[in-house]
Amino acid sequence: MQYDETKCDNPWQFNWFAKPTEEQILGAVKSELLGKEINILEIKSSFEEGLISCEACTCPNGRHFYVRVNKSEITKLEELKFYEVKEVPKVGVTDKK
């Protein structure tokens, strides 16, 4: 399943004192999902540099999260605006269970 992160309309909000690495962001998102009792088998992220976007809170910021879960978790993720994809890019940062 995929989630396209927005400027500020996400199911998670983090206040970083210093710019985080992709690994730190990925770990924080995984912790948020686990806290919502969503069992994550694998999580991956990628970031599109220079994505042309708008300034509204709902505009994409270029970061994408991909999670692999059991079918029983799909509804929970859909409620958080994740959607099913058939292909997951091979690039990015991965955190396996």
LUMDRENGU-907156 format. One record per atom (N, C-alpha, C, O): x, y, z. Coordinates in steps of 0.02 Angstrom, whole numbers, plus 32768, in hexadecimal, padded with zeros to 4 digits. Atoms other than C-alpha are relative to their C-alpha. Layout:
N
<mido><X>X</X><Y>Y</Y><Z>Z</Z></mido>
...
***
This chain:
97
<mido><X>802B</X><Y>7FC5</Y><Z>8000</Z></mido>
<mido><X>8000</X><Y>8000</Y><Z>8000</Z></mido>
<mido><X>802D</X><Y>803E</Y><Z>8000</Z></mido>
<mido><X>8066</X><Y>803C</Y><Z>8018</Z></mido>
<mido><X>7FD9</X><Y>7FC3</Y><Z>8007</Z></mido>
<mido><X>803B</X><Y>80B0</Y><Z>7FDE</Z></mido>
<mido><X>7FDE</X><Y>803A</Y><Z>8021</Z></mido>
<mido><X>7FA1</X><Y>803F</Y><Z>8023</Z></mido>
<mido><X>8018</X><Y>7FC1</Y><Z>7FE5</Z></mido>
<mido><X>8029</X><Y>8156</Y><Z>8036</Z></mido>
<mido><X>802B</X><Y>8038</Y><Z>7FE4</Z></mido>
<mido><X>8068</X><Y>8034</Y><Z>7FE6</Z></mido>
<mido><X>7FDD</X><Y>7FC6</Y><Z>801A</Z></mido>
<mido><X>8058</X><Y>81FB</Y><Z>7FE5</Z></mido>
<mido><X>7FFC</X><Y>8037</Y><Z>8034</Z></mido>
<mido><X>7FC8</X><Y>8055</Y><Z>803F</Z></mido>
<mido><X>7FFF</X><Y>7FCF</Y><Z>7FC9</Z></mido>
<mido><X>808E</X><Y>8270</Y><Z>8070</Z></mido>
<mido><X>7FF1</X><Y>8046</Y><Z>7FE5</Z></mido>
<mido><X>8005</X><Y>8058</Y><Z>7FAE</Z></mido>
<mido><X>8011</X><Y>7FBB</Y><Z>8011</Z></mido>
<mido><X>804C</X><Y>8322</Y><Z>806D</Z></mido>
<mido><X>8028</X><Y>8030</Y><Z>802B</Z></mido>
<mido><X>804E</X><Y>801B</Y><Z>8057</Z></mido>
<mido><X>7FDB</X><Y>7FCD</Y><Z>7FD9</Z></mido>
<mido><X>8090</X><Y>83C5</Y><Z>80B1</Z></mido>
<mido><X>7FEF</X><Y>7FFD</Y><Z>804A</Z></mido>
<mido><X>801B</X><Y>8004</Y><Z>8074</Z></mido>
<mido><X>8011</X><Y>8002</Y><Z>7FB9</Z></mido>
<mido><X>802E</X><Y>83B6</Y><Z>8153</Z></mido>
<mido><X>7FBE</X><Y>7FDC</Y><Z>8010</Z></mido>
<mido><X>7FA7</X><Y>7FDF</Y><Z>8049</Z></mido>
<mido><X>803F</X><Y>8023</Y><Z>7FF4</Z></mido>
<mido><X>7F8F</X><Y>834D</Y><Z>813E</Z></mido>
<mido><X>800C</X><Y>7FB4</Y><Z>7FFF</Z></mido>
<mido><X>7FF3</X><Y>7F91</Y><Z>7FD3</Z></mido>
<mido><X>7FED</X><Y>8046</Y><Z>7FFB</Z></mido>
<mido><X>7FD3</X><Y>82A3</Y><Z>8173</Z></mido>
<mido><X>7FE5</X><Y>7FE2</Y><Z>8040</Z></mido>
<mido><X>7FD3</X><Y>8007</Y><Z>806F</Z></mido>
<mido><X>8017</X><Y>801F</Y><Z>7FC2</Z></mido>
<mido><X>7F9C</X><Y>8223</Y><Z>81F5</Z></mido>
<mido><X>8033</X><Y>8004</Y><Z>8039</Z></mido>
<mido><X>8027</X><Y>7FEC</Y><Z>8070</Z></mido>
<mido><X>7FCC</X><Y>7FF8</Y><Z>7FCE</Z></mido>
<mido><X>803C</X><Y>824E</Y><Z>8253</Z></mido>
<mido><X>801C</X><Y>8047</Y><Z>7FFA</Z></mido>
<mido><X>801A</X><Y>8065</Y><Z>7FC4</Z></mido>
<mido><X>7FDF</X><Y>7FBE</Y><Z>8000</Z></mido>
<mido><X>8091</X><Y>82F2</Y><Z>8284</Z></mido>
<mido><X>803E</X><Y>7FFA</Y><Z>802B</Z></mido>
<mido><X>803B</X><Y>7FE4</Y><Z>8065</Z></mido>
<mido><X>7FC1</X><Y>8003</Y><Z>7FDB</Z></mido>
<mido><X>8146</X><Y>82FB</Y><Z>82B7</Z></mido>
<mido><X>801F</X><Y>8045</Y><Z>8003</Z></mido>
<mido><X>801C</X><Y>806B</Y><Z>7FD3</Z></mido>
<mido><X>7FDC</X><Y>7FC1</Y><Z>7FF7</Z></mido>
<mido><X>81A4</X><Y>8390</Y><Z>82FC</Z></mido>
<mido><X>804A</X><Y>7FEF</Y><Z>800C</Z></mido>
<mido><X>805E</X><Y>7FDD</Y><Z>8043</Z></mido>
<mido><X>7FB9</X><Y>8010</Y><Z>7FFC</Z></mido>
<mido><X>825C</X><Y>8377</Y><Z>82D8</Z></mido>
<mido><X>8027</X><Y>803F</Y><Z>8011</Z></mido>
<mido><X>8019</X><Y>8075</Y><Z>7FF6</Z></mido>
<mido><X>7FD4</X><Y>7FC8</Y><Z>7FEF</Z></mido>
<mido><X>82E0</X><Y>83E8</Y><Z>8326</Z></mido>
<mido><X>8034</X><Y>800B</Y><Z>7FC9</Z></mido>
<mido><X>804B</X><Y>8043</Y><Z>7FBD</Z></mido>
<mido><X>7FD0</X><Y>7FFE</Y><Z>8038</Z></mido>
<mido><X>8357</X><Y>83BF</Y><Z>8298</Z></mido>
<mido><X>7FE2</X><Y>7FD8</Y><Z>7FC7</Z></mido>
<mido><X>7FB8</X><Y>7FAC</Y><Z>7FD2</Z></mido>
<mido><X>801B</X><Y>8023</Y><Z>803A</Z></mido>
<mido><X>8332</X><Y>8383</Y><Z>81E8</Z></mido>
<mido><X>800F</X><Y>7FB5</Y><Z>8007</Z></mido>
<mido><X>8049</X><Y>7FA2</Y><Z>800C</Z></mido>
<mido><X>7FF6</X><Y>8048</Y><Z>7FF7</Z></mido>
<mido><X>8317</X><Y>82C6</Y><Z>81F7</Z></mido>
<mido><X>8018</X><Y>7FDF</Y><Z>7FBF</Z></mido>
<mido><X>800F</X><Y>7FF9</Y><Z>7F89</Z></mido>
<mido><X>7FED</X><Y>8029</Y><Z>803A</Z></mido>
<mido><X>8360</X><Y>8242</Y><Z>8185</Z></mido>
<mido><X>7FC2</X><Y>7FD9</Y><Z>7FE9</Z></mido>
<mido><X>7F90</X><Y>7FD5</Y><Z>800D</Z></mido>
<mido><X>8037</X><Y>802A</Y><Z>8018</Z></mido>
<mido><X>82EE</X><Y>81D5</Y><Z>811A</Z></mido>
<mido><X>7FF5</X><Y>7FC5</Y><Z>802F</Z></mido>
<mido><X>7FBC</X><Y>7FB0</Y><Z>803B</Z></mido>
<mido><X>8006</X><Y>8039</Y><Z>7FD1</Z></mido>
<mido><X>8314</X><Y>8145</Y><Z>8193</Z></mido>
<mido><X>7FDA</X><Y>8015</Y><Z>803E</Z></mido>
<mido><X>7FB1</X><Y>7FEE</Y><Z>8057</Z></mido>
<mido><X>8023</X><Y>7FE9</Y><Z>7FC4</Z></mido>
<mido><X>82D8</X><Y>81AD</Y><Z>8227</Z></mido>
<mido><X>7FB6</X><Y>800B</Y><Z>7FF2</Z></mido>
<mido><X>7F8B</X><Y>7FF9</Y><Z>801B</Z></mido>
<mido><X>8045</X><Y>7FF5</Y><Z>8013</Z></mido>
<mido><X>8239</X><Y>81E1</Y><Z>81CD</Z></mido>
<mido><X>7FDC</X><Y>7FBE</Y><Z>7FF8</Z></mido>
<mido><X>7FA4</X><Y>7FB5</Y><Z>8011</Z></mido>
<mido><X>801E</X><Y>8042</Y><Z>800A</Z></mido>
<mido><X>8217</X><Y>812E</Y><Z>8199</Z></mido>
<mido><X>7FF3</X><Y>7FDE</Y><Z>8042</Z></mido>
<mido><X>7FBD</X><Y>7FC1</Y><Z>804C</Z></mido>
<mido><X>8009</X><Y>801E</Y><Z>7FBE</Z></mido>
<mido><X>8230</X><Y>80F0</Y><Z>824B</Z></mido>
<mido><X>7FC7</X><Y>8020</Y><Z>8027</Z></mido>
<mido><X>7FA2</X><Y>7FFE</Y><Z>8049</Z></mido>
<mido><X>8035</X><Y>7FDD</Y><Z>7FDC</Z></mido>
<mido><X>81BC</X><Y>8176</Y><Z>8290</Z></mido>
<mido><X>7FBB</X><Y>7FEE</Y><Z>7FE3</Z></mido>
<mido><X>7F8C</X><Y>7FE4</Y><Z>8009</Z></mido>
<mido><X>8040</X><Y>8014</Y><Z>801E</Z></mido>
<mido><X>8132</X><Y>814B</Y><Z>8213</Z></mido>
<mido><X>7FEE</X><Y>7FB9</Y><Z>8013</Z></mido>
<mido><X>7FB5</X><Y>7FAA</Y><Z>8023</Z></mido>
<mido><X>800C</X><Y>8045</Y><Z>7FED</Z></mido>
<mido><X>8146</X><Y>8092</Y><Z>8237</Z></mido>
<mido><X>7FE7</X><Y>7FFC</Y><Z>8049</Z></mido>
<mido><X>7FB8</X><Y>7FD7</Y><Z>8058</Z></mido>
<mido><X>8016</X><Y>7FFF</Y><Z>7FB9</Z></mido>
<mido><X>8136</X><Y>80B5</Y><Z>82F3</Z></mido>
<mido><X>7FB9</X><Y>801A</Y><Z>8007</Z></mido>
<mido><X>7F92</X><Y>7FFF</Y><Z>802E</Z></mido>
<mido><X>8045</X><Y>7FE6</Y><Z>7FFE</Z></mido>
<mido><X>8099</X><Y>811D</Y><Z>82D5</Z></mido>
<mido><X>7FCE</X><Y>7FCB</Y><Z>7FEA</Z></mido>
<mido><X>7F9A</X><Y>7FC3</Y><Z>800A</Z></mido>
<mido><X>802E</X><Y>8033</Y><Z>8019</Z></mido>
<mido><X>8048</X><Y>8091</Y><Z>8271</Z></mido>
<mido><X>7FFB</X><Y>7FC6</Y><Z>8031</Z></mido>
<mido><X>7FC4</X><Y>7FAC</Y><Z>803D</Z></mido>
<mido><X>8001</X><Y>8035</Y><Z>7FCE</Z></mido>
<mido><X>807A</X><Y>800E</Y><Z>82F1</Z></mido>
<mido><X>7FD7</X><Y>8016</Y><Z>803D</Z></mido>
<mido><X>7FB3</X><Y>7FED</Y><Z>805B</Z></mido>
<mido><X>8028</X><Y>7FE4</Y><Z>7FC8</Z></mido>
<mido><X>802E</X><Y>8080</Y><Z>8377</Z></mido>
<mido><X>7FB6</X><Y>7FFF</Y><Z>7FF2</Z></mido>
<mido><X>7F8E</X><Y>7FFE</Y><Z>8020</Z></mido>
<mido><X>8047</X><Y>8005</Y><Z>8015</Z></mido>
<mido><X>7F8A</X><Y>8079</Y><Z>8315</Z></mido>
<mido><X>7FEC</X><Y>7FB7</Y><Z>7FF6</Z></mido>
<mido><X>7FB8</X><Y>7FA9</Y><Z>7FD9</Z></mido>
<mido><X>800B</X><Y>8048</Y><Z>8002</Z></mido>
<mido><X>7F95</X><Y>7FBB</Y><Z>8322</Z></mido>
<mido><X>7FFB</X><Y>7FE6</Y><Z>7FB8</Z></mido>
<mido><X>7FD1</X><Y>7FBB</Y><Z>7FA9</Z></mido>
<mido><X>7FFB</X><Y>8018</Y><Z>8044</Z></mido>
<mido><X>7FC0</X><Y>7FA3</Y><Z>826B</Z></mido>
<mido><X>8042</X><Y>7FD9</Y><Z>7FFB</Z></mido>
<mido><X>8078</X><Y>7FF6</Y><Z>8003</Z></mido>
<mido><X>7FC4</X><Y>802A</Y><Z>8004</Z></mido>
<mido><X>8039</X><Y>7F12</Y><Z>8254</Z></mido>
<mido><X>8022</X><Y>800A</Y><Z>7FBD</Z></mido>
<mido><X>8007</X><Y>7FF7</Y><Z>7F89</Z></mido>
<mido><X>7FDA</X><Y>7FF0</Y><Z>803D</Z></mido>
<mido><X>80BC</X><Y>7F49</Y><Z>81D5</Z></mido>
<mido><X>8032</X><Y>7FC8</Y><Z>7FF4</Z></mido>
<mido><X>805C</X><Y>7FB9</Y><Z>801E</Z></mido>
<mido><X>7FD0</X><Y>8034</Y><Z>8013</Z></mido>
<mido><X>811A</X><Y>7EBD</Y><Z>817B</Z></mido>
<mido><X>803E</X><Y>8020</Y><Z>7FE2</Z></mido>
<mido><X>8076</X><Y>8008</Y><Z>7FED</Z></mido>
<mido><X>7FC8</X><Y>7FDC</Y><Z>801F</Z></mido>
<mido><X>8186</X><Y>7F36</Y><Z>8118</Z></mido>
<mido><X>7FE9</X><Y>8046</Y><Z>7FF1</Z></mido>
<mido><X>7FB0</X><Y>8051</Y><Z>7FDE</Z></mido>
<mido><X>800F</X><Y>7FBA</Y><Z>8011</Z></mido>
<mido><X>818D</X><Y>7FF2</Y><Z>8100</Z></mido>
<mido><X>803B</X><Y>801C</Y><Z>7FDA</Z></mido>
<mido><X>8075</X><Y>800E</Y><Z>7FEA</Z></mido>
<mido><X>7FCD</X><Y>7FE3</Y><Z>802B</Z></mido>
<mido><X>81EC</X><Y>8053</Y><Z>807D</Z></mido>
<mido><X>7FEB</X><Y>8048</Y><Z>7FF1</Z></mido>
<mido><X>7FB0</X><Y>8058</Y><Z>7FF0</Z></mido>
<mido><X>8010</X><Y>7FBC</Y><Z>8013</Z></mido>
<mido><X>81F8</X><Y>810A</Y><Z>804F</Z></mido>
<mido><X>802B</X><Y>8015</Y><Z>7FC4</Z></mido>
<mido><X>8061</X><Y>7FFA</Y><Z>7FB8</Z></mido>
<mido><X>7FDA</X><Y>7FE1</Y><Z>8035</Z></mido>
<mido><X>822F</X><Y>816E</Y><Z>7FBA</Z></mido>
<mido><X>7FEF</X><Y>804A</Y><Z>8000</Z></mido>
<mido><X>7FBC</X><Y>805E</Y><Z>801B</Z></mido>
<mido><X>800A</X><Y>7FB8</Y><Z>8001</Z></mido>
<mido><X>823F</X><Y>8228</Y><Z>7F9B</Z></mido>
<mido><X>800F</X><Y>801B</Y><Z>7FBB</Z></mido>
<mido><X>8045</X><Y>800F</Y><Z>7F9F</Z></mido>
<mido><X>7FF8</X><Y>7FE2</Y><Z>8042</Z></mido>
<mido><X>8226</X><Y>8285</Y><Z>7EF7</Z></mido>
<mido><X>801B</X><Y>8047</Y><Z>8009</Z></mido>
<mido><X>7FF7</X><Y>8073</Y><Z>8021</Z></mido>
<mido><X>7FE3</X><Y>7FBD</Y><Z>7FFD</Z></mido>
<mido><X>829D</X><Y>8319</Y><Z>7EF2</Z></mido>
<mido><X>7FDE</X><Y>802E</Y><Z>7FCE</Z></mido>
<mido><X>7FCF</X><Y>8019</Y><Z>7F96</Z></mido>
<mido><X>801A</X><Y>7FCE</Y><Z>802E</Z></mido>
<mido><X>8256</X><Y>83B7</Y><Z>7EA5</Z></mido>
<mido><X>7FB9</X><Y>7FF6</Y><Z>7FE9</Z></mido>
<mido><X>7FA5</X><Y>800F</Y><Z>7FB5</Z></mido>
<mido><X>8046</X><Y>800A</Y><Z>8012</Z></mido>
<mido><X>81A1</X><Y>837E</Y><Z>7EA3</Z></mido>
<mido><X>7FDD</X><Y>8044</Y><Z>8000</Z></mido>
<mido><X>7FE0</X><Y>8069</Y><Z>8031</Z></mido>
<mido><X>8025</X><Y>7FC2</Y><Z>8004</Z></mido>
<mido><X>8139</X><Y>8411</Y><Z>7E68</Z></mido>
<mido><X>7FBF</X><Y>7FF7</Y><Z>8026</Z></mido>
<mido><X>7F98</X><Y>7FCA</Y><Z>8018</Z></mido>
<mido><X>803A</X><Y>8008</Y><Z>7FD5</Z></mido>
<mido><X>80B3</X><Y>842B</Y><Z>7EEA</Z></mido>
<mido><X>7FE3</X><Y>8044</Y><Z>800F</Z></mido>
<mido><X>7FFE</X><Y>8078</Y><Z>7FFB</Z></mido>
<mido><X>801F</X><Y>7FC2</Y><Z>7FEB</Z></mido>
<mido><X>8040</X><Y>84AF</Y><Z>7F31</Z></mido>
<mido><X>8012</X><Y>800C</Y><Z>804A</Z></mido>
<mido><X>8036</X><Y>7FE5</Y><Z>8068</Z></mido>
<mido><X>7FF0</X><Y>7FEF</Y><Z>7FBB</Z></mido>
<mido><X>8048</X><Y>8501</Y><Z>7FDC</Z></mido>
<mido><X>7FCC</X><Y>7FEA</Y><Z>8033</Z></mido>
<mido><X>7FD6</X><Y>7FF2</Y><Z>806F</Z></mido>
<mido><X>8035</X><Y>8016</Y><Z>7FD2</Z></mido>
<mido><X>7FA7</X><Y>84B9</Y><Z>8025</Z></mido>
<mido><X>8018</X><Y>7FC5</Y><Z>802A</Z></mido>
<mido><X>8045</X><Y>7FA0</Y><Z>8016</Z></mido>
<mido><X>7FEF</X><Y>8037</Y><Z>7FD1</Z></mido>
<mido><X>7FB1</X><Y>843E</Y><Z>80B6</Z></mido>
<mido><X>7FF7</X><Y>7FBB</Y><Z>7FE0</Z></mido>
<mido><X>801A</X><Y>7F8C</Y><Z>7FF2</Z></mido>
<mido><X>800F</X><Y>8041</Y><Z>801F</Z></mido>
<mido><X>7F6B</X><Y>83B3</Y><Z>8048</Z></mido>
<mido><X>802C</X><Y>7FF1</Y><Z>7FC2</Z></mido>
<mido><X>8024</X><Y>7FBD</Y><Z>7FA3</Z></mido>
<mido><X>7FD6</X><Y>8009</Y><Z>803B</Z></mido>
<mido><X>7FEE</X><Y>83C8</Y><Z>7FBE</Z></mido>
<mido><X>8038</X><Y>7FCD</Y><Z>800D</Z></mido>
<mido><X>8054</X><Y>7FCD</Y><Z>8044</Z></mido>
<mido><X>7FCA</X><Y>8031</Y><Z>7FF7</Z></mido>
<mido><X>806C</X><Y>8339</Y><Z>7FA4</Z></mido>
<mido><X>8043</X><Y>8022</Y><Z>800C</Z></mido>
<mido><X>8051</X><Y>8057</Y><Z>7FEF</Z></mido>
<mido><X>7FBD</X><Y>7FE4</Y><Z>7FF4</Z></mido>
<mido><X>811B</X><Y>8358</Y><Z>7FE6</Z></mido>
<mido><X>8037</X><Y>7FD8</Y><Z>7FDD</Z></mido>
<mido><X>8072</X><Y>7FE9</Y><Z>7FE3</Z></mido>
<mido><X>7FCF</X><Y>8028</Y><Z>8025</Z></mido>
<mido><X>8170</X><Y>82D3</Y><Z>7F7B</Z></mido>
<mido><X>8015</X><Y>7FBF</Y><Z>8021</Z></mido>
<mido><X>8036</X><Y>7F96</Y><Z>8001</Z></mido>
<mido><X>7FEE</X><Y>803E</Y><Z>7FDD</Z></mido>
<mido><X>8184</X><Y>824A</Y><Z>7FFE</Z></mido>
<mido><X>7FC8</X><Y>7FCE</Y><Z>7FFA</Z></mido>
<mido><X>7F8D</X><Y>7FDF</Y><Z>8000</Z></mido>
<mido><X>8031</X><Y>8036</Y><Z>8006</Z></mido>
<mido><X>812E</X><Y>81A3</Y><Z>7FE5</Z></mido>
<mido><X>8013</X><Y>7FC9</Y><Z>8030</Z></mido>
<mido><X>804E</X><Y>7FB9</Y><Z>8038</Z></mido>
<mido><X>7FF6</X><Y>8039</Y><Z>7FD4</Z></mido>
<mido><X>811A</X><Y>8115</Y><Z>8061</Z></mido>
<mido><X>7FDD</X><Y>7FC4</Y><Z>7FE2</Z></mido>
<mido><X>7FA6</X><Y>7FC9</Y><Z>7FC8</Z></mido>
<mido><X>801B</X><Y>803F</Y><Z>8019</Z></mido>
<mido><X>80FD</X><Y>8061</Y><Z>802C</Z></mido>
<mido><X>8003</X><Y>7FCE</Y><Z>8039</Z></mido>
<mido><X>8038</X><Y>7FC4</Y><Z>8057</Z></mido>
<mido><X>8001</X><Y>8032</Y><Z>7FCB</Z></mido>
<mido><X>80C7</X><Y>7FDE</Y><Z>80A9</Z></mido>
<mido><X>7FE4</X><Y>7FBF</Y><Z>7FE6</Z></mido>
<mido><X>7FB7</X><Y>7FBD</Y><Z>7FBC</Z></mido>
<mido><X>8019</X><Y>8043</Y><Z>800E</Z></mido>
<mido><X>80AE</X><Y>7F24</Y><Z>809B</Z></mido>
<mido><X>7FE0</X><Y>7FE7</Y><Z>8040</Z></mido>
<mido><X>8000</X><Y>7FE7</Y><Z>8075</Z></mido>
<mido><X>8026</X><Y>8016</Y><Z>7FC5</Z></mido>
<mido><X>802A</X><Y>7EE1</Y><Z>8111</Z></mido>
<mido><X>7FD7</X><Y>7FC2</Y><Z>7FEE</Z></mido>
<mido><X>7FCF</X><Y>7FB1</Y><Z>7FB3</Z></mido>
<mido><X>8031</X><Y>8036</Y><Z>800B</Z></mido>
<mido><X>7FB6</X><Y>7E4D</Y><Z>8127</Z></mido>
<mido><X>7FBF</X><Y>8020</Y><Z>7FE7</Z></mido>
<mido><X>7FB1</X><Y>805A</Y><Z>7FF6</Z></mido>
<mido><X>803F</X><Y>7FE6</Y><Z>801B</Z></mido>
<mido><X>7F0E</X><Y>7E60</Y><Z>80CF</Z></mido>
<mido><X>7FD2</X><Y>801C</Y><Z>8036</Z></mido>
<mido><X>7FAB</X><Y>8049</Y><Z>8029</Z></mido>
<mido><X>802B</X><Y>7FEA</Y><Z>7FC9</Z></mido>
<mido><X>7EBA</X><Y>7E78</Y><Z>8178</Z></mido>
<mido><X>800F</X><Y>8049</Y><Z>8015</Z></mido>
<mido><X>7FE7</X><Y>8068</Y><Z>8037</Z></mido>
<mido><X>7FED</X><Y>7FBC</Y><Z>7FEE</Z></mido>
<mido><X>7F15</X><Y>7F20</Y><Z>818B</Z></mido>
<mido><X>7FED</X><Y>8034</Y><Z>7FCC</Z></mido>
<mido><X>7FF2</X><Y>8070</Y><Z>7FD9</Z></mido>
<mido><X>800C</X><Y>7FD2</Y><Z>8038</Z></mido>
<mido><X>7EE0</X><Y>7F6C</Y><Z>80E4</Z></mido>
<mido><X>7FCC</X><Y>8036</Y><Z>8012</Z></mido>
<mido><X>7FD7</X><Y>8071</Y><Z>8002</Z></mido>
<mido><X>8034</X><Y>7FD0</Y><Z>7FF0</Z></mido>
<mido><X>7E41</X><Y>7FBF</Y><Z>8125</Z></mido>
<mido><X>801A</X><Y>8037</Y><Z>802E</Z></mido>
<mido><X>800A</X><Y>8072</Y><Z>8025</Z></mido>
<mido><X>7FE4</X><Y>7FCF</Y><Z>7FD2</Z></mido>
<mido><X>7E9F</X><Y>8014</Y><Z>81B3</Z></mido>
<mido><X>802C</X><Y>8032</Y><Z>7FDA</Z></mido>
<mido><X>8029</X><Y>806E</Y><Z>7FE7</Z></mido>
<mido><X>7FD5</X><Y>7FD4</Y><Z>8026</Z></mido>
<mido><X>7F1E</X><Y>805A</Y><Z>8138</Z></mido>
<mido><X>7FD7</X><Y>802C</Y><Z>7FD0</Z></mido>
<mido><X>7FE8</X><Y>8067</Y><Z>7FC7</Z></mido>
<mido><X>802A</X><Y>7FD8</Y><Z>802C</Z></mido>
<mido><X>7E97</X><Y>8093</Y><Z>80BE</Z></mido>
<mido><X>7FE0</X><Y>803A</Y><Z>8027</Z></mido>
<mido><X>7FD6</X><Y>8070</Y><Z>800B</Z></mido>
<mido><X>801C</X><Y>7FCA</Y><Z>7FD7</Z></mido>
<mido><X>7E4A</X><Y>80F8</Y><Z>814D</Z></mido>
<mido><X>8033</X><Y>8038</Y><Z>800B</Z></mido>
<mido><X>8020</X><Y>8071</Y><Z>801A</Z></mido>
<mido><X>7FCA</X><Y>7FCF</Y><Z>7FF8</Z></mido>
<mido><X>7EF3</X><Y>8152</Y><Z>8159</Z></mido>
<mido><X>8017</X><Y>801C</Y><Z>7FBC</Z></mido>
<mido><X>804B</X><Y>803D</Y><Z>7FB8</Z></mido>
<mido><X>7FF4</X><Y>7FE8</Y><Z>8044</Z></mido>
<mido><X>7EEF</X><Y>8179</Y><Z>809C</Z></mido>
<mido><X>8039</X><Y>7FDB</Y><Z>7FDC</Z></mido>
<mido><X>8057</X><Y>7FF7</Y><Z>7FAD</Z></mido>
<mido><X>7FD4</X><Y>802B</Y><Z>8027</Z></mido>
<mido><X>7F63</X><Y>80EC</Y><Z>8066</Z></mido>
<mido><X>7FD6</X><Y>7FE1</Y><Z>7FC8</Z></mido>
<mido><X>7F99</X><Y>7FDC</Y><Z>7FCF</Z></mido>
<mido><X>8025</X><Y>8021</Y><Z>8036</Z></mido>
<mido><X>7F34</X><Y>8098</Y><Z>7FC2</Z></mido>
<mido><X>802B</X><Y>7FC8</Y><Z>7FE5</Z></mido>
<mido><X>8068</X><Y>7FC9</Y><Z>7FEA</Z></mido>
<mido><X>7FDC</X><Y>803B</Y><Z>801A</Z></mido>
<mido><X>7F60</X><Y>7FF3</Y><Z>7F6F</Z></mido>
<mido><X>8024</X><Y>8011</Y><Z>7FBF</Z></mido>
<mido><X>800A</X><Y>8034</Y><Z>7F94</Z></mido>
<mido><X>7FD9</X><Y>7FFB</Y><Z>803D</Z></mido>
<mido><X>7FE8</X><Y>7FEE</Y><Z>7EEB</Z></mido>
<mido><X>8018</X><Y>7FBB</Y><Z>7FEE</Z></mido>
<mido><X>8022</X><Y>7F91</Y><Z>801A</Z></mido>
<mido><X>7FE8</X><Y>8042</Y><Z>8016</Z></mido>
<mido><X>8022</X><Y>7F5B</Y><Z>7E83</Z></mido>
<mido><X>804C</X><Y>7FFE</Y><Z>7FFF</Z></mido>
<mido><X>806A</X><Y>7FCA</Y><Z>800D</Z></mido>
<mido><X>7FB7</X><Y>7FFE</Y><Z>8005</Z></mido>
<mido><X>80D7</X><Y>7F93</Y><Z>7E6C</Z></mido>
<mido><X>801C</X><Y>8031</Y><Z>8034</Z></mido>
<mido><X>8003</X><Y>8068</Y><Z>803B</Z></mido>
<mido><X>7FDE</X><Y>7FD6</Y><Z>7FD1</Z></mido>
<mido><X>8149</X><Y>7FD9</Y><Z>7EF2</Z></mido>
<mido><X>8046</X><Y>800D</Y><Z>7FE4</Z></mido>
<mido><X>806A</X><Y>7FDE</Y><Z>7FD2</Z></mido>
<mido><X>7FBD</X><Y>7FF2</Y><Z>801B</Z></mido>
<mido><X>81E7</X><Y>8034</Y><Z>7EB8</Z></mido>
<mido><X>8037</X><Y>7FDD</Y><Z>8027</Z></mido>
<mido><X>8030</X><Y>7FD0</Y><Z>8063</Z></mido>
<mido><X>7FC8</X><Y>8023</Y><Z>7FDF</Z></mido>
<mido><X>828B</X><Y>7FDE</Y><Z>7EDF</Z></mido>
<mido><X>8030</X><Y>8031</Y><Z>8021</Z></mido>
<mido><X>805F</X><Y>801B</Y><Z>8042</Z></mido>
<mido><X>7FD3</X><Y>7FCE</Y><Z>7FE2</Z></mido>
<mido><X>82DD</X><Y>8082</Y><Z>7F15</Z></mido>
<mido><X>7FE3</X><Y>8018</Y><Z>8042</Z></mido>
<mido><X>7FA8</X><Y>800C</Y><Z>8051</Z></mido>
<mido><X>8017</X><Y>7FE4</Y><Z>7FC2</Z></mido>
<mido><X>82D2</X><Y>80D6</Y><Z>7FBC</Z></mido>
<mido><X>801E</X><Y>7FDE</Y><Z>803C</Z></mido>
<mido><X>804C</X><Y>7FB6</Y><Z>8036</Z></mido>
<mido><X>7FE9</X><Y>801B</Y><Z>7FC0</Z></mido>
<mido><X>82EC</X><Y>80A9</Y><Z>8072</Z></mido>
<mido><X>7FCE</X><Y>7FCB</Y><Z>8017</Z></mido>
<mido><X>7F91</X><Y>7FD6</Y><Z>8012</Z></mido>
<mido><X>802C</X><Y>8037</Y><Z>7FEB</Z></mido>
<mido><X>82A7</X><Y>8004</Y><Z>80B6</Z></mido>
<mido><X>800E</X><Y>7FEF</Y><Z>8049</Z></mido>
<mido><X>8047</X><Y>7FF0</Y><Z>8060</Z></mido>
<mido><X>7FFB</X><Y>8018</Y><Z>7FBC</Z></mido>
<mido><X>8284</X><Y>7FC9</Y><Z>8166</Z></mido>
<mido><X>7FD5</X><Y>7FC1</Y><Z>8004</Z></mido>
<mido><X>7F98</X><Y>7FC5</Y><Z>8002</Z></mido>
<mido><X>8025</X><Y>803E</Y><Z>7FFA</Z></mido>
<mido><X>8254</X><Y>7F12</Y><Z>8174</Z></mido>
<mido><X>7FF9</X><Y>7FEE</Y><Z>8049</Z></mido>
<mido><X>8020</X><Y>8005</Y><Z>8073</Z></mido>
<mido><X>8010</X><Y>8015</Y><Z>7FBC</Z></mido>
<mido><X>820B</X><Y>7EC3</Y><Z>820F</Z></mido>
<mido><X>803A</X><Y>7FDE</Y><Z>8022</Z></mido>
<mido><X>8034</X><Y>7FCA</Y><Z>805C</Z></mido>
***
